[in-house]
């Protein structure tokens, strides 16, 4: 049985893990081919280097390899001026059930620490089943959206 570690990737270490993390993010993009303007590798990197997005990874300690990656961004919406969202636009993973809960707990704490009042997930209904999100419609591109309150 493998042991896993989860972490946010510090800005200065992006170059160490990008080659392993990007294929997981690409899988998330490929899962929804009908999105009108999908993320590109260059766009994600630009947002990471400008610190508008944050990279998080799951690491299989025993196999010494990345097993998943996701990016977050803190967003606001003029239609909800009293809310700050921890948005998770891309997530791809192997063995999520083995390490995803630990990462989700880390994300919630990080979001609250950074002023987020709600979290947004996209695409897959697992957000509702696993973490208590509720369906809140679709993005402009037709991707299902899910939201949940973050406890302060």
C-alpha positions in Angstrom: 0.0 0.0 0.0 1.4 3.4 -1.0 1.9 6.3 1.2 1.0 9.8 -0.1 1.9 13.4 0.5 0.0 16.4 -0.7 1.3 20.0 -0.9 1.0 23.3 -2.5 3.9 23.9 -4.8 5.9 27.0 -3.8 6.4 29.4 -6.7 10.2 28.8 -6.7 9.7 25.0 -7.2 7.2 25.1 -10.1 10.0 24.1 -12.5 10.8 21.0 -10.5 7.4 19.4 -10.8 5.8 20.9 -13.9 6.8 18.1 -16.2 5.1 15.6 -13.9 2.1 17.8 -13.0 1.1 19.1 -16.5 -0.1 15.7 -17.9 -2.7 15.5 -15.1 -4.0 19.0 -15.8 -4.1 18.2 -19.5 -6.2 15.1 -18.7 -8.7 17.5 -17.0 -8.8 19.7 -20.1 -9.2 16.7 -22.4 -12.1 15.4 -20.4 -14.3 18.3 -21.6 -13.4 18.9 -25.3 -16.4 21.1 -26.0 -15.4 23.9 -23.8 -15.2 26.9 -26.1 -11.8 28.2 -24.9 -9.9 25.5 -23.0 -6.9 26.2 -20.9 -3.5 25.8 -22.7 -0.3 24.9 -21.0 1.1 28.4 -21.7 -2.0 30.0 -20.1 -1.7 27.9 -17.0 2.0 28.6 -16.7 1.5 32.3 -17.2 -1.1 32.3 -14.4 1.1 30.3 -12.1 4.1 32.6 -12.7 2.0 35.7 -12.2 0.7 34.0 -9.0 -2.9 34.3 -10.2 -3.1 30.5 -9.9 -1.6 28.0 -7.4 -0.4 24.5 -8.2 -1.1 21.6 -5.8 0.1 18.0 -6.2 -0.3 14.5 -4.8 2.8 12.5 -4.4 3.2 8.8 -4.1 6.1 8.6 -1.5 6.9 4.9 -2.2 6.9 5.2 -6.0 8.5 8.6 -5.8 6.2 10.0 -8.4 3.4 12.6 -8.9 -0.1 11.0 -8.9 -2.1 14.1 -9.5 -2.3 17.9 -9.8 -4.8 20.7 -9.6 -4.7 24.4 -9.8 -6.6 26.9 -7.8 -7.4 30.6 -8.2 -9.0 33.1 -5.9 -11.8 34.8 -7.8 -14.7 37.2 -7.3 -17.9 37.8 -9.2 -19.6 41.2 -9.5 -23.0 39.3 -9.1 -21.9 38.1 -5.7 -19.9 41.0 -4.2 -19.9 39.6 -0.7 -18.3 36.3 -1.8 -14.7 35.3 -2.5 -14.2 32.0 -4.3 -11.5 29.4 -4.1 -11.9 28.1 -7.6 -10.5 24.7 -8.7 -10.7 24.9 -12.5 -8.4 21.9 -13.3 -7.9 18.7 -11.4 -6.5 15.4 -12.7 -5.4 12.5 -10.5 -4.7 8.8 -10.1 -5.9 7.1 -6.8 -7.7 10.3 -5.7 -9.6 8.3 -3.0 -6.2 7.5 -1.3 -5.1 11.1 -0.9 -7.8 13.5 -2.2 -9.4 14.0 1.2 -6.2 15.2 2.7 -5.6 17.7 -0.1 -9.2 18.9 0.1 -8.8 19.6 3.8 -5.6 21.5 3.0 -7.3 23.5 0.3 -10.2 24.5 2.5 -7.9 25.7 5.2 -5.8 27.6 2.7 -8.8 29.2 1.1 -10.2 30.4 4.4 -6.8 31.7 5.4 -6.7 33.7 2.1 -10.2 35.2 2.6 -12.3 32.8 0.6 -15.9 32.3 1.6 -16.8 29.6 -0.9 -15.3 27.0 -3.1 -16.1 26.3 -6.8 -15.5 23.0 -8.6 -16.1 22.2 -12.2 -17.0 19.4 -14.5 -17.5 16.3 -12.5 -20.4 15.4 -10.1 -17.9 13.9 -7.6 -17.7 17.4 -6.1 -21.2 16.9 -4.8 -20.8 13.3 -3.7 -17.4 13.6 -2.0 -17.3 17.1 -0.6 -20.8 18.5 -0.2 -20.8 20.9 -3.1 -24.2 21.7 -4.7 -24.9 22.2 -8.4 -25.0 25.9 -9.2 -25.4 25.9 -13.0 -22.9 26.0 -15.7 -20.1 28.1 -16.9 -20.5 30.3 -20.0 -18.9 27.4 -21.9 -21.5 24.9 -20.6 -19.3 23.2 -18.0 -21.2 22.1 -14.8 -20.3 24.2 -11.8 -20.5 23.2 -8.1 -20.3 25.4 -5.0 -20.0 25.1 -1.3 -19.5 27.4 1.7 -16.1 27.4 3.4 -16.3 27.5 7.2 -14.4 30.3 8.9 
